[in-house]
Amino acid sequence: MTTQQHILACIDGSAVTESVCDYAAWYASRLGLPVALLNVIDVPASTRRDLSGAIGINSRQVLLEELTQLDEQ
């Protein structure tokens, strides 16, 4: 089994992406290693859901107040 060493630079398109690439290239030239770029993307907020079942602090009181208001309507 062979393993290849490389410089892994994680980029996301933010303001520091260019600097990350510059530093990765600098290290690669010093160490004689290839560079691999890992493009990190955000997961859209619509797919991020907390499915743990924990409803948080004071959530029971907030839910009770909301149900009370709905019942009054």
PDB file of N, CA, C and O in Angstrom:
ATOM      1  N   MET A   1       0.851  -1.178   0.000  1.00  0.00           N
ATOM      2  CA  MET A   1       0.000   0.000   0.000  1.00  0.00           C
ATOM      3  C   MET A   1       0.892   1.235   0.000  1.00  0.00           C
ATOM      4  O   MET A   1       1.812   1.340   0.812  1.00  0.00           O
ATOM      5  N   THR A   2       0.628   2.151  -0.891  1.00  0.00           N
ATOM      6  CA  THR A   2       1.398   3.384  -0.950  1.00  0.00           C
ATOM      7  C   THR A   2       0.509   4.552  -0.586  1.00  0.00           C
ATOM      8  O   THR A   2      -0.679   4.572  -0.909  1.00  0.00           O
ATOM      9  N   THR A   3       1.087   5.509   0.079  1.00  0.00           N
ATOM     10  CA  THR A   3       0.362   6.728   0.399  1.00  0.00           C
ATOM     11  C   THR A   3       1.117   7.895  -0.197  1.00  0.00           C
ATOM     12  O   THR A   3       2.347   7.944  -0.167  1.00  0.00           O
ATOM     13  N   GLN A   4       0.371   8.820  -0.732  1.00  0.00           N
ATOM     14  CA  GLN A   4       0.978   9.992  -1.327  1.00  0.00           C
ATOM     15  C   GLN A   4       0.768  11.176  -0.391  1.00  0.00           C
ATOM     16  O   GLN A   4      -0.354  11.454   0.030  1.00  0.00           O
ATOM     17  N   GLN A   5       1.846  11.861  -0.071  1.00  0.00           N
ATOM     18  CA  GLN A   5       1.722  13.051   0.753  1.00  0.00           C
ATOM     19  C   GLN A   5       1.427  14.237  -0.141  1.00  0.00           C
ATOM     20  O   GLN A   5       1.894  14.315  -1.277  1.00  0.00           O
ATOM     21  N   HIS A   6       0.648  15.150   0.387  1.00  0.00           N
ATOM     22  CA  HIS A   6       0.327  16.363  -0.351  1.00  0.00           C
ATOM     23  C   HIS A   6      -0.060  17.457   0.633  1.00  0.00           C
ATOM     24  O   HIS A   6      -0.288  17.200   1.815  1.00  0.00           O
ATOM     25  N   ILE A   7      -0.130  18.662   0.132  1.00  0.00           N
ATOM     26  CA  ILE A   7      -0.602  19.806   0.906  1.00  0.00           C
ATOM     27  C   ILE A   7      -2.099  19.915   0.641  1.00  0.00           C
ATOM     28  O   ILE A   7      -2.516  20.024  -0.512  1.00  0.00           O
ATOM     29  N   LEU A   8      -2.904  19.888   1.688  1.00  0.00           N
ATOM     30  CA  LEU A   8      -4.349  20.010   1.551  1.00  0.00           C
ATOM     31  C   LEU A   8      -4.750  21.421   1.952  1.00  0.00           C
ATOM     32  O   LEU A   8      -4.560  21.825   3.099  1.00  0.00           O
ATOM     33  N   ALA A   9      -5.296  22.156   1.020  1.00  0.00           N
ATOM     34  CA  ALA A   9      -5.766  23.518   1.287  1.00  0.00           C
ATOM     35  C   ALA A   9      -7.284  23.534   1.166  1.00  0.00           C
ATOM     36  O   ALA A   9      -7.838  23.201   0.118  1.00  0.00           O
ATOM     37  N   CYS A  10      -7.941  23.918   2.234  1.00  0.00           N
ATOM     38  CA  CYS A  10      -9.405  23.984   2.244  1.00  0.00           C
ATOM     39  C   CYS A  10      -9.837  25.401   1.891  1.00  0.00           C
ATOM     40  O   CYS A  10      -9.466  26.360   2.568  1.00  0.00           O
ATOM     41  N   ILE A  11     -10.616  25.525   0.838  1.00  0.00           N
ATOM     42  CA  ILE A  11     -11.054  26.837   0.369  1.00  0.00           C
ATOM     43  C   ILE A  11     -12.575  26.879   0.347  1.00  0.00           C
ATOM     44  O   ILE A  11     -13.240  25.849   0.231  1.00  0.00           O
ATOM     45  N   ASP A  12     -13.116  28.100   0.461  1.00  0.00           N
ATOM     46  CA  ASP A  12     -14.569  28.236   0.491  1.00  0.00           C
ATOM     47  C   ASP A  12     -15.066  29.447  -0.302  1.00  0.00           C
ATOM     48  O   ASP A  12     -16.253  29.772  -0.257  1.00  0.00           O
ATOM     49  N   GLY A  13     -14.184  30.101  -1.012  1.00  0.00           N
ATOM     50  CA  GLY A  13     -14.603  31.258  -1.791  1.00  0.00           C
ATOM     51  C   GLY A  13     -14.673  32.538  -0.985  1.00  0.00           C
ATOM     52  O   GLY A  13     -15.115  33.565  -1.499  1.00  0.00           O
ATOM     53  N   SER A  14     -14.247  32.499   0.269  1.00  0.00           N
ATOM     54  CA  SER A  14     -14.275  33.693   1.106  1.00  0.00           C
ATOM     55  C   SER A  14     -13.093  34.597   0.769  1.00  0.00           C
ATOM     56  O   SER A  14     -12.317  34.312  -0.143  1.00  0.00           O
ATOM     57  N   ALA A  15     -12.970  35.681   1.512  1.00  0.00           N
ATOM     58  CA  ALA A  15     -11.927  36.662   1.260  1.00  0.00           C
ATOM     59  C   ALA A  15     -10.523  36.108   1.487  1.00  0.00           C
ATOM     60  O   ALA A  15      -9.558  36.649   0.947  1.00  0.00           O
ATOM     61  N   VAL A  16     -10.390  35.050   2.266  1.00  0.00           N
ATOM     62  CA  VAL A  16      -9.060  34.504   2.570  1.00  0.00           C
ATOM     63  C   VAL A  16      -8.648  33.361   1.643  1.00  0.00           C
ATOM     64  O   VAL A  16      -7.557  32.810   1.787  1.00  0.00           O
ATOM     65  N   THR A  17      -9.504  33.005   0.705  1.00  0.00           N
ATOM     66  CA  THR A  17      -9.214  31.886  -0.199  1.00  0.00           C
ATOM     67  C   THR A  17      -7.922  32.096  -0.975  1.00  0.00           C
ATOM     68  O   THR A  17      -7.122  31.169  -1.109  1.00  0.00           O
ATOM     69  N   GLU A  18      -7.712  33.289  -1.481  1.00  0.00           N
ATOM     70  CA  GLU A  18      -6.505  33.565  -2.250  1.00  0.00           C
ATOM     71  C   GLU A  18      -5.254  33.402  -1.378  1.00  0.00           C
ATOM     72  O   GLU A  18      -4.251  32.853  -1.833  1.00  0.00           O
ATOM     73  N   SER A  19      -5.311  33.872  -0.145  1.00  0.00           N
ATOM     74  CA  SER A  19      -4.176  33.722   0.767  1.00  0.00           C
ATOM     75  C   SER A  19      -3.905  32.260   1.088  1.00  0.00           C
ATOM     76  O   SER A  19      -2.748  31.846   1.163  1.00  0.00           O
ATOM     77  N   VAL A  20      -4.958  31.477   1.277  1.00  0.00           N
ATOM     78  CA  VAL A  20      -4.797  30.053   1.559  1.00  0.00           C
ATOM     79  C   VAL A  20      -4.092  29.376   0.389  1.00  0.00           C
ATOM     80  O   VAL A  20      -3.194  28.558   0.587  1.00  0.00           O
ATOM     81  N   CYS A  21      -4.498  29.716  -0.818  1.00  0.00           N
ATOM     82  CA  CYS A  21      -3.856  29.126  -2.006  1.00  0.00           C
ATOM     83  C   CYS A  21      -2.397  29.572  -2.115  1.00  0.00           C
ATOM     84  O   CYS A  21      -1.527  28.775  -2.466  1.00  0.00           O
ATOM     85  N   ASP A  22      -2.131  30.839  -1.816  1.00  0.00           N
ATOM     86  CA  ASP A  22      -0.747  31.333  -1.865  1.00  0.00           C
ATOM     87  C   ASP A  22       0.137  30.585  -0.868  1.00  0.00           C
ATOM     88  O   ASP A  22       1.242  30.160  -1.207  1.00  0.00           O
ATOM     89  N   TYR A  23      -0.350  30.428   0.353  1.00  0.00           N
ATOM     90  CA  TYR A  23       0.435  29.711   1.368  1.00  0.00           C
ATOM     91  C   TYR A  23       0.612  28.240   1.010  1.00  0.00           C
ATOM     92  O   TYR A  23       1.684  27.671   1.221  1.00  0.00           O
ATOM     93  N   ALA A  24      -0.432  27.628   0.473  1.00  0.00           N
ATOM     94  CA  ALA A  24      -0.328  26.216   0.073  1.00  0.00           C
ATOM     95  C   ALA A  24       0.715  26.058  -1.021  1.00  0.00           C
ATOM     96  O   ALA A  24       1.508  25.116  -0.997  1.00  0.00           O
ATOM     97  N   ALA A  25       0.719  26.982  -1.986  1.00  0.00           N
ATOM     98  CA  ALA A  25       1.712  26.928  -3.063  1.00  0.00           C
ATOM     99  C   ALA A  25       3.118  27.144  -2.516  1.00  0.00           C
ATOM    100  O   ALA A  25       4.065  26.491  -2.954  1.00  0.00           O
ATOM    101  N   TRP A  26       3.254  28.057  -1.563  1.00  0.00           N
ATOM    102  CA  TRP A  26       4.562  28.323  -0.962  1.00  0.00           C
ATOM    103  C   TRP A  26       5.088  27.080  -0.242  1.00  0.00           C
ATOM    104  O   TRP A  26       6.236  26.680  -0.435  1.00  0.00           O
ATOM    105  N   TYR A  27       4.235  26.477   0.588  1.00  0.00           N
ATOM    106  CA  TYR A  27       4.641  25.250   1.297  1.00  0.00           C
ATOM    107  C   TYR A  27       4.960  24.131   0.319  1.00  0.00           C
ATOM    108  O   TYR A  27       5.930  23.397   0.509  1.00  0.00           O
ATOM    109  N   ALA A  28       4.153  23.995  -0.722  1.00  0.00           N
ATOM    110  CA  ALA A  28       4.368  22.939  -1.713  1.00  0.00           C
ATOM    111  C   ALA A  28       5.713  23.108  -2.407  1.00  0.00           C
ATOM    112  O   ALA A  28       6.413  22.127  -2.658  1.00  0.00           O
ATOM    113  N   SER A  29       6.075  24.350  -2.717  1.00  0.00           N
ATOM    114  CA  SER A  29       7.364  24.573  -3.378  1.00  0.00           C
ATOM    115  C   SER A  29       8.523  24.294  -2.430  1.00  0.00           C
ATOM    116  O   SER A  29       9.570  23.813  -2.863  1.00  0.00           O
ATOM    117  N   ARG A  30       8.353  24.585  -1.163  1.00  0.00           N
ATOM    118  CA  ARG A  30       9.410  24.336  -0.163  1.00  0.00           C
ATOM    119  C   ARG A  30       9.573  22.845   0.135  1.00  0.00           C
ATOM    120  O   ARG A  30      10.685  22.354   0.326  1.00  0.00           O
ATOM    121  N   LEU A  31       8.450  22.142   0.170  1.00  0.00           N
ATOM    122  CA  LEU A  31       8.480  20.731   0.555  1.00  0.00           C
ATOM    123  C   LEU A  31       8.495  19.774  -0.634  1.00  0.00           C
ATOM    124  O   LEU A  31       8.684  18.570  -0.462  1.00  0.00           O
ATOM    125  N   GLY A  32       8.300  20.303  -1.824  1.00  0.00           N
ATOM    126  CA  GLY A  32       8.279  19.456  -3.012  1.00  0.00           C
ATOM    127  C   GLY A  32       7.086  18.516  -3.065  1.00  0.00           C
ATOM    128  O   GLY A  32       7.196  17.381  -3.531  1.00  0.00           O
ATOM    129  N   LEU A  33       5.948  18.996  -2.586  1.00  0.00           N
ATOM    130  CA  LEU A  33       4.730  18.180  -2.547  1.00  0.00           C
ATOM    131  C   LEU A  33       3.652  18.793  -3.435  1.00  0.00           C
ATOM    132  O   LEU A  33       3.637  20.006  -3.643  1.00  0.00           O
ATOM    133  N   PRO A  34       2.756  17.968  -3.957  1.00  0.00           N
ATOM    134  CA  PRO A  34       1.642  18.513  -4.735  1.00  0.00           C
ATOM    135  C   PRO A  34       0.599  19.140  -3.806  1.00  0.00           C
ATOM    136  O   PRO A  34       0.546  18.849  -2.611  1.00  0.00           O
ATOM    137  N   VAL A  35      -0.218  19.997  -4.389  1.00  0.00           N
ATOM    138  CA  VAL A  35      -1.290  20.662  -3.642  1.00  0.00           C
ATOM    139  C   VAL A  35      -2.626  20.051  -4.035  1.00  0.00           C
ATOM    140  O   VAL A  35      -2.901  19.843  -5.216  1.00  0.00           O
ATOM    141  N   ALA A  36      -3.447  19.767  -3.042  1.00  0.00           N
ATOM    142  CA  ALA A  36      -4.828  19.342  -3.271  1.00  0.00           C
ATOM    143  C   ALA A  36      -5.734  20.396  -2.659  1.00  0.00           C
ATOM    144  O   ALA A  36      -5.538  20.803  -1.513  1.00  0.00           O
ATOM    145  N   LEU A  37      -6.729  20.839  -3.425  1.00  0.00           N
ATOM    146  CA  LEU A  37      -7.678  21.833  -2.936  1.00  0.00           C
ATOM    147  C   LEU A  37      -8.991  21.151  -2.567  1.00  0.00           C
ATOM    148  O   LEU A  37      -9.528  20.357  -3.340  1.00  0.00           O
ATOM    149  N   LEU A  38      -9.489  21.463  -1.406  1.00  0.00           N
ATOM    150  CA  LEU A  38     -10.781  20.950  -0.964  1.00  0.00           C
ATOM    151  C   LEU A  38     -11.729  22.132  -0.905  1.00  0.00           C
ATOM    152  O   LEU A  38     -11.595  23.004  -0.046  1.00  0.00           O
ATOM    153  N   ASN A  39     -12.690  22.160  -1.822  1.00  0.00           N
ATOM    154  CA  ASN A  39     -13.650  23.251  -1.875  1.00  0.00           C
ATOM    155  C   ASN A  39     -14.770  22.952  -0.889  1.00  0.00           C
ATOM    156  O   ASN A  39     -15.546  22.017  -1.087  1.00  0.00           O
ATOM    157  N   VAL A  40     -14.850  23.733   0.155  1.00  0.00           N
ATOM    158  CA  VAL A  40     -15.846  23.546   1.201  1.00  0.00           C
ATOM    159  C   VAL A  40     -17.030  24.450   0.888  1.00  0.00           C
ATOM    160  O   VAL A  40     -16.868  25.657   0.707  1.00  0.00           O
ATOM    161  N   ILE A  41     -18.216  23.865   0.826  1.00  0.00           N
ATOM    162  CA  ILE A  41     -19.405  24.659   0.549  1.00  0.00           C
ATOM    163  C   ILE A  41     -20.343  24.578   1.738  1.00  0.00           C
ATOM    164  O   ILE A  41     -20.374  23.582   2.461  1.00  0.00           O
ATOM    165  N   ASP A  42     -21.098  25.633   1.924  1.00  0.00           N
ATOM    166  CA  ASP A  42     -22.078  25.652   3.004  1.00  0.00           C
ATOM    167  C   ASP A  42     -23.276  24.793   2.639  1.00  0.00           C
ATOM    168  O   ASP A  42     -23.679  24.717   1.479  1.00  0.00           O
ATOM    169  N   VAL A  43     -23.828  24.157   3.640  1.00  0.00           N
ATOM    170  CA  VAL A  43     -25.075  23.418   3.458  1.00  0.00           C
ATOM    171  C   VAL A  43     -26.201  24.440   3.574  1.00  0.00           C
ATOM    172  O   VAL A  43     -26.247  25.178   4.558  1.00  0.00           O
ATOM    173  N   PRO A  44     -27.110  24.507   2.602  1.00  0.00           N
ATOM    174  CA  PRO A  44     -28.199  25.485   2.687  1.00  0.00           C
ATOM    175  C   PRO A  44     -28.961  25.358   3.997  1.00  0.00           C
ATOM    176  O   PRO A  44     -29.159  24.256   4.511  1.00  0.00           O
ATOM    177  N   ALA A  45     -29.382  26.482   4.524  1.00  0.00           N
ATOM    178  CA  ALA A  45     -30.084  26.499   5.804  1.00  0.00           C
ATOM    179  C   ALA A  45     -31.338  25.642   5.774  1.00  0.00           C
ATOM    180  O   ALA A  45     -31.749  25.110   6.805  1.00  0.00           O
ATOM    181  N   SER A  46     -31.948  25.505   4.610  1.00  0.00           N
ATOM    182  CA  SER A  46     -33.189  24.737   4.530  1.00  0.00           C
ATOM    183  C   SER A  46     -32.968  23.246   4.791  1.00  0.00           C
ATOM    184  O   SER A  46     -33.906  22.534   5.151  1.00  0.00           O
ATOM    185  N   THR A  47     -31.725  22.769   4.610  1.00  0.00           N
ATOM    186  CA  THR A  47     -31.473  21.349   4.848  1.00  0.00           C
ATOM    187  C   THR A  47     -30.850  21.097   6.212  1.00  0.00           C
ATOM    188  O   THR A  47     -30.694  19.946   6.619  1.00  0.00           O
ATOM    189  N   ARG A  48     -30.489  22.171   6.925  1.00  0.00           N
ATOM    190  CA  ARG A  48     -29.939  22.007   8.274  1.00  0.00           C
ATOM    191  C   ARG A  48     -31.098  21.979   9.259  1.00  0.00           C
ATOM    192  O   ARG A  48     -31.777  22.983   9.473  1.00  0.00           O
ATOM    193  N   ARG A  49     -31.308  20.823   9.848  1.00  0.00           N
ATOM    194  CA  ARG A  49     -32.380  20.698  10.826  1.00  0.00           C
ATOM    195  C   ARG A  49     -31.867  19.941  12.034  1.00  0.00           C
ATOM    196  O   ARG A  49     -31.074  19.008  11.911  1.00  0.00           O
ATOM    197  N   ASP A  50     -32.325  20.351  13.188  1.00  0.00           N
ATOM    198  CA  ASP A  50     -31.976  19.664  14.417  1.00  0.00           C
ATOM    199  C   ASP A  50     -33.011  18.575  14.646  1.00  0.00           C
ATOM    200  O   ASP A  50     -34.161  18.859  14.981  1.00  0.00           O
ATOM    201  N   LEU A  51     -32.598  17.334  14.464  1.00  0.00           N
ATOM    202  CA  LEU A  51     -33.516  16.213  14.634  1.00  0.00           C
ATOM    203  C   LEU A  51     -33.268  15.473  15.948  1.00  0.00           C
ATOM    204  O   LEU A  51     -33.649  14.312  16.098  1.00  0.00           O
ATOM    205  N   SER A  52     -32.626  16.157  16.898  1.00  0.00           N
ATOM    206  CA  SER A  52     -32.260  15.502  18.149  1.00  0.00           C
ATOM    207  C   SER A  52     -33.443  15.314  19.090  1.00  0.00           C
ATOM    208  O   SER A  52     -33.399  14.464  19.979  1.00  0.00           O
ATOM    209  N   GLY A  53     -34.494  16.098  18.903  1.00  0.00           N
ATOM    210  CA  GLY A  53     -35.639  16.012  19.803  1.00  0.00           C
ATOM    211  C   GLY A  53     -35.550  16.993  20.956  1.00  0.00           C
ATOM    212  O   GLY A  53     -36.533  17.189  21.671  1.00  0.00           O
ATOM    213  N   ALA A  54     -34.397  17.612  21.153  1.00  0.00           N
ATOM    214  CA  ALA A  54     -34.245  18.613  22.201  1.00  0.00           C
ATOM    215  C   ALA A  54     -34.872  19.913  21.717  1.00  0.00           C
ATOM    216  O   ALA A  54     -34.574  20.380  20.618  1.00  0.00           O
ATOM    217  N   ILE A  55     -35.741  20.498  22.538  1.00  0.00           N
ATOM    218  CA  ILE A  55     -36.422  21.712  22.104  1.00  0.00           C
ATOM    219  C   ILE A  55     -35.834  22.972  22.723  1.00  0.00           C
ATOM    220  O   ILE A  55     -36.292  24.069  22.402  1.00  0.00           O
ATOM    221  N   GLY A  56     -34.857  22.865  23.581  1.00  0.00           N
ATOM    222  CA  GLY A  56     -34.154  24.042  24.087  1.00  0.00           C
ATOM    223  C   GLY A  56     -34.717  24.592  25.375  1.00  0.00           C
ATOM    224  O   GLY A  56     -35.723  24.111  25.898  1.00  0.00           O
ATOM    225  N   ILE A  57     -34.043  25.613  25.872  1.00  0.00           N
ATOM    226  CA  ILE A  57     -34.405  26.248  27.143  1.00  0.00           C
ATOM    227  C   ILE A  57     -35.671  27.072  26.963  1.00  0.00           C
ATOM    228  O   ILE A  57     -35.802  27.806  25.984  1.00  0.00           O
ATOM    229  N   ASN A  58     -36.598  26.954  27.896  1.00  0.00           N
ATOM    230  CA  ASN A  58     -37.874  27.690  27.924  1.00  0.00           C
ATOM    231  C   ASN A  58     -38.760  27.411  26.721  1.00  0.00           C
ATOM    232  O   ASN A  58     -39.750  28.113  26.517  1.00  0.00           O
ATOM    233  N   SER A  59     -38.438  26.426  25.935  1.00  0.00           N
ATOM    234  CA  SER A  59     -39.244  26.125  24.754  1.00  0.00           C
ATOM    235  C   SER A  59     -40.640  25.655  25.132  1.00  0.00           C
ATOM    236  O   SER A  59     -41.617  25.965  24.451  1.00  0.00           O
ATOM    237  N   ARG A  60     -40.722  24.912  26.215  1.00  0.00           N
ATOM    238  CA  ARG A  60     -42.032  24.423  26.652  1.00  0.00           C
ATOM    239  C   ARG A  60     -42.952  25.597  26.984  1.00  0.00           C
ATOM    240  O   ARG A  60     -44.132  25.584  26.631  1.00  0.00           O
ATOM    241  N   GLN A  61     -42.410  26.612  27.663  1.00  0.00           N
ATOM    242  CA  GLN A  61     -43.209  27.785  28.025  1.00  0.00           C
ATOM    243  C   GLN A  61     -43.622  28.561  26.774  1.00  0.00           C
ATOM    244  O   GLN A  61     -44.765  29.005  26.664  1.00  0.00           O
ATOM    245  N   VAL A  62     -42.699  28.722  25.842  1.00  0.00           N
ATOM    246  CA  VAL A  62     -43.008  29.433  24.592  1.00  0.00           C
ATOM    247  C   VAL A  62     -44.084  28.695  23.814  1.00  0.00           C
ATOM    248  O   VAL A  62     -45.018  29.314  23.304  1.00  0.00           O
ATOM    249  N   LEU A  63     -43.961  27.373  23.719  1.00  0.00           N
ATOM    250  CA  LEU A  63     -44.967  26.579  23.006  1.00  0.00           C
ATOM    251  C   LEU A  63     -46.326  26.662  23.686  1.00  0.00           C
ATOM    252  O   LEU A  63     -47.356  26.749  23.017  1.00  0.00           O
ATOM    253  N   LEU A  64     -46.328  26.633  25.016  1.00  0.00           N
ATOM    254  CA  LEU A  64     -47.580  26.728  25.756  1.00  0.00           C
ATOM    255  C   LEU A  64     -48.250  28.072  25.520  1.00  0.00           C
ATOM    256  O   LEU A  64     -49.465  28.137  25.335  1.00  0.00           O
ATOM    257  N   GLU A  65     -47.460  29.155  25.525  1.00  0.00           N
ATOM    258  CA  GLU A  65     -48.020  30.479  25.263  1.00  0.00           C
ATOM    259  C   GLU A  65     -48.562  30.576  23.842  1.00  0.00           C
ATOM    260  O   GLU A  65     -49.614  31.175  23.621  1.00  0.00           O
ATOM    261  N   GLU A  66     -47.863  30.000  22.889  1.00  0.00           N
ATOM    262  CA  GLU A  66     -48.319  30.016  21.498  1.00  0.00           C
ATOM    263  C   GLU A  66     -49.626  29.226  21.345  1.00  0.00           C
ATOM    264  O   GLU A  66     -50.540  29.659  20.644  1.00  0.00           O
ATOM    265  N   LEU A  67     -49.705  28.077  21.999  1.00  0.00           N
ATOM    266  CA  LEU A  67     -50.944  27.291  21.936  1.00  0.00           C
ATOM    267  C   LEU A  67     -52.099  28.029  22.607  1.00  0.00           C
ATOM    268  O   LEU A  67     -53.235  27.954  22.140  1.00  0.00           O
ATOM    269  N   THR A  68     -51.817  28.738  23.694  1.00  0.00           N
ATOM    270  CA  THR A  68     -52.841  29.505  24.385  1.00  0.00           C
ATOM    271  C   THR A  68     -53.371  30.610  23.479  1.00  0.00           C
ATOM    272  O   THR A  68     -54.580  30.825  23.396  1.00  0.00           O
ATOM    273  N   GLN A  69     -52.458  31.315  22.795  1.00  0.00           N
ATOM    274  CA  GLN A  69     -52.877  32.384  21.881  1.00  0.00           C
ATOM    275  C   GLN A  69     -53.709  31.825  20.733  1.00  0.00           C
ATOM    276  O   GLN A  69     -54.717  32.417  20.348  1.00  0.00           O
ATOM    277  N   LEU A  70     -53.289  30.688  20.186  1.00  0.00           N
ATOM    278  CA  LEU A  70     -54.048  30.067  19.103  1.00  0.00           C
ATOM    279  C   LEU A  70     -55.427  29.623  19.581  1.00  0.00           C
ATOM    280  O   LEU A  70     -56.411  29.736  18.850  1.00  0.00           O
ATOM    281  N   ASP A  71     -55.493  29.122  20.802  1.00  0.00           N
ATOM    282  CA  ASP A  71     -56.772  28.686  21.370  1.00  0.00           C
ATOM    283  C   ASP A  71     -57.705  29.869  21.560  1.00  0.00           C
ATOM    284  O   ASP A  71     -58.908  29.749  21.325  1.00  0.00           O
ATOM    285  N   GLU A  72     -57.164  31.028  21.986  1.00  0.00           N
ATOM    286  CA  GLU A  72     -57.984  32.220  22.178  1.00  0.00           C
ATOM    287  C   GLU A  72     -58.530  32.749  20.858  1.00  0.00           C
ATOM    288  O   GLU A  72     -59.624  33.312  20.813  1.00  0.00           O
ATOM    289  N   GLN A  73     -57.767  32.566  19.789  1.00  0.00           N
ATOM    290  CA  GLN A  73     -58.213  33.053  18.476  1.00  0.00           C
ATOM    291  C   GLN A  73     -59.360  32.203  17.998  1.00  0.00           C
ATOM    292  O   GLN A  73     -59.891  32.436  16.913  1.00  0.00           O
TER     293      GLN A  73
END
